[in-house]
Amino acid sequence: MKNEMKVTQSNNFHKSLIKGQGGFLAVDFLFSMIIAALVSMMLFAMASTYTVIEIAQYIAFSSARAHASAHINYQEQQKLARAQFAKLTADPVLGPLFRNGWFELTLEDVRSGKSADQNDFEADYPKSTGAPIPQVGVRLQLNAKLLKMRLGPLGSSDDGNGNGFTTKITGFLIREPTWEECWDQMKLDPRYESILRLDSRYGGIAGPGKARGYLAMEDNGC
């Protein structure tokens, strides 16, 4: 009889535990705090990445501006672009942003146009028909390692391909002609026809059997 009473009391006790709701609020609170912390981490990572992207865009512009200035030859212009990039990424204020393991910024390429043995970025960034702006300048690559996170119950932000979160940042500015390019152009004879041959858009404004017209022409600095 006593054993039967103990079994009955034990069963009633376990049933009361199953039906009891005590502690559920604590579980909900802990779950909500974990989700809030993970979402806060995501927002912090995104805000930091957007800030660094703006700084990287400034570095791209500044490097492209150094490359655009006239010099003896285009090789020296490219040296100026690379030197400016190295200077800014070594700056005591800007440099640590790319040396803390969260972000990595590299100078991918400097292209000076179709002068000499150089090419441009037109194949990568097609310009509209008749656009006068040449696609020359610098291109950087930014790797946002901060965005690669494991977020517990929310999963991982990595897609598993190992490429990470990378983007290309470009700075296009019309490059001023170099001393060598200007000198070579001045030696051509007849000079007027040689100028028209610089761009296919100029070929239709004058010539045998064609009426002389007008066309906007960029000042090439020579």
TAHUVEN-V220181 format. One record per backbone hydrogen bond with DSSP energy under -1.0 kcal/mol. NH is the residue of the N-H (numbers start at 1). CO is the residue of the C=O. E is the energy in kcal/mol with one decimal. If there is no record, write none. Layout:
nh->(NH,NH)
co->(CO,CO)
e->(E,E)
//
This chain:
nh->(5,6,7,8,9,10,11,12,13,14,15,16,17,18,19,20,24,27,28,29,30,31,32,33,34,35,36,37,38,39,40,41,42,43,44,45,46,47,48,49,50,51,52,53,54,55,56,57,58,59,60,61,62,63,64,65,66,67,68,77,78,79,80,81,82,83,84,85,86,87,88,89,95,97,98,99,104,106,108,109,111,113,118,121,125,131,136,137,138,139,140,141,142,143,144,145,145,146,147,148,149,151,154,155,157,167,169,171,173,176,177,179,180,182,183,184,185,186,187,194,195,196,197,198,202,205,210,213)
co->(1,2,3,4,5,6,7,8,9,10,11,12,13,14,15,16,21,23,24,25,26,27,28,29,30,31,32,33,34,35,36,37,38,39,40,41,42,43,44,45,46,47,48,49,50,51,52,53,54,55,56,57,58,59,60,61,62,63,64,73,74,75,76,77,78,79,80,81,82,83,84,85,91,94,95,96,143,141,139,139,137,119,115,135,121,128,134,111,171,109,169,106,167,104,165,102,143,102,144,145,147,155,151,152,149,142,140,138,136,68,220,71,72,178,179,180,181,182,183,190,191,192,193,195,199,202,207,205)
e->(-1.9,-2.2,-2.3,-2.2,-2.4,-2.4,-2.4,-2.2,-2.1,-2.3,-2.3,-2.0,-1.8,-2.1,-2.2,-1.3,-1.5,-1.8,-2.5,-2.3,-2.5,-2.5,-2.5,-2.5,-2.1,-2.2,-2.7,-2.3,-2.2,-2.6,-2.2,-2.0,-2.0,-2.5,-2.5,-2.4,-2.4,-2.6,-2.4,-2.1,-2.5,-1.9,-2.3,-2.4,-1.7,-1.7,-2.7,-2.3,-1.6,-2.1,-2.3,-2.4,-2.9,-2.4,-2.4,-2.5,-1.9,-1.8,-1.6,-1.4,-2.1,-1.8,-1.9,-1.7,-2.4,-2.5,-2.4,-2.2,-2.4,-2.3,-2.3,-2.3,-2.5,-1.2,-2.1,-1.2,-1.7,-2.2,-1.6,-1.7,-2.5,-2.1,-2.2,-3.0,-2.8,-2.2,-1.6,-2.0,-2.0,-2.3,-3.8,-2.5,-2.9,-2.9,-3.1,-1.3,-1.3,-1.8,-1.1,-1.5,-1.1,-3.0,-2.4,-1.8,-2.9,-1.9,-2.4,-2.5,-1.4,-2.7,-1.3,-2.4,-2.0,-2.4,-2.4,-2.4,-2.0,-2.3,-1.3,-1.6,-1.9,-1.8,-1.5,-1.4,-1.8,-1.3,-2.2,-1.9)
//
